[in-house]
Amino acid sequence: MARRSFKAGTLLAPLPAVMVTVGDMENSNIITIGWTGILSSDPPRTYISVRPTRHSHKLLSERGEFVINLTSERLAYETDYSGIYTGAKVDKFEKLGLRKIPSEKVAPPTIDGAPIALECRVFEVLHYGTHDVFLADIVNVSCDESILSGDKICFDKAGLMAYAHGEYFALGKKIGRFGFSASKEGKKKRRSSARASEMKSTPKKPRTTPRKNQSGGRK
Ligand SMILES: Cc1cc2nc3c(=O)[nH]c(=O)nc-3n(C[C@H](O)[C@H](O)[C@H](O)COP(=O)(O)O)c2cc1C
C-alpha cells in the first residue's frame, strides 16, 4: 500500500490520558497528562512529562510525589476539563465534584472513581525540550473494588479510554491476551483475519443489470 510522510511530530498513539494529582489532601490539584509511560518493571518505574508553565509543575517540584489516576469513559469530561483549566484559577476537585481519597503511601490524594491509581515518588527530573520529565518509583497501586473479580483486576470492567492526537476513544472489546499469538486459538485467529483481509482486497465484479431499450419495454 502507498504511504505518505509528514513532518516529524508526536504521533505516538493511543496513549492513556491520565488525571495526575499533585500536592496534598488540603492543597491539591489535578492535571491531565498524555505524555506518560512505563520505564521499568522491576523496580516498577514510570514518568510524566510536564511543561514548566503548568501550575502543577510547582506543586510537583515542591513535594516530589504524584498519583496517576487512570481514566475511564465515565471520567472523560473531568479528564478533558482538567486539561484545559488551570488550578491556579480554579479548584478542579470542587468544580468537578470529585471526592479525594487519602492515598496509601504518598501525600497527593487519589480520585474517587478512578479505576486504578498509581502512587509515585519522583527520583529524578530531566529537562528535555518543552517538557520536564519526572521519573518516579511506583510505590503503591490501588483499584476500585468494582473492577475486581476476587483478587484479579479485570481491565475489561474498567471502561478505560485512550487518547490519540487530540481525540478521545472508548476502548472497545478485548481481542486477545498477552502471548495469544503462540496459542492454538491465536493461530486460528490469524488465519481468519488473513482470509478477511484477502476478501477485502479482492475487487468485486461489477454488477450487470440488463439495460432497457430506448422505448422502455421489452421487444
Ligand atoms: C488530553 C490532554 C493531555 C495533556 N497532556 C499533557 C502533558 O503530557 N503534559 C503537560 O504538561 N500538559 C498536558 N496537557 C495540558 C495540561 O493538562 C493543561 O495545561 C492543564 O490545564 C494544566 O493544569 P494546571 O495549570 O492546573 O497544572 C494535556 C491536556 C489534555 C487535554
The ligand as a Gaussian input file, in Angstrom:
#p B3LYP/6-31G(d) Opt

LIG

0 1
 C       -5.593000      15.049000      26.759000
 C       -4.606000      16.031000      27.334000
 C       -3.284000      15.657000      27.534000
 C       -2.364000      16.560000      28.074000
 N       -1.071000      16.152000      28.283000
 C       -0.185000      16.997000      28.864000
 C        1.145000      16.562000      29.166000
 O        1.515000      15.406000      28.925000
 N        1.993000      17.436000      29.744000
 C        1.614000      18.736000      30.053000
 O        2.432000      19.496000      30.579000
 N        0.370000      19.169000      29.781000
 C       -0.550000      18.333000      29.206000
 N       -1.821000      18.760000      28.952000
 C       -2.197000      20.133000      29.266000
 C       -2.470000      20.361000      30.757000
 O       -3.252000      19.328000      31.292000
 C       -3.197000      21.707000      30.929000
 O       -2.365000      22.756000      30.527000
 C       -3.743000      21.931000      32.335000
 O       -4.692000      22.971000      32.283000
 C       -2.650000      22.296000      33.316000
 O       -3.231000      22.375000      34.574000
 P       -2.529000      23.125000      35.798000
 O       -2.125000      24.511000      35.325000
 O       -3.608000      23.166000      36.835000
 O       -1.344000      22.334000      36.208000
 C       -2.758000      17.885000      28.410000
 C       -4.104000      18.261000      28.212000
 C       -5.018000      17.336000      27.677000
 C       -6.448000      17.759000      27.489000

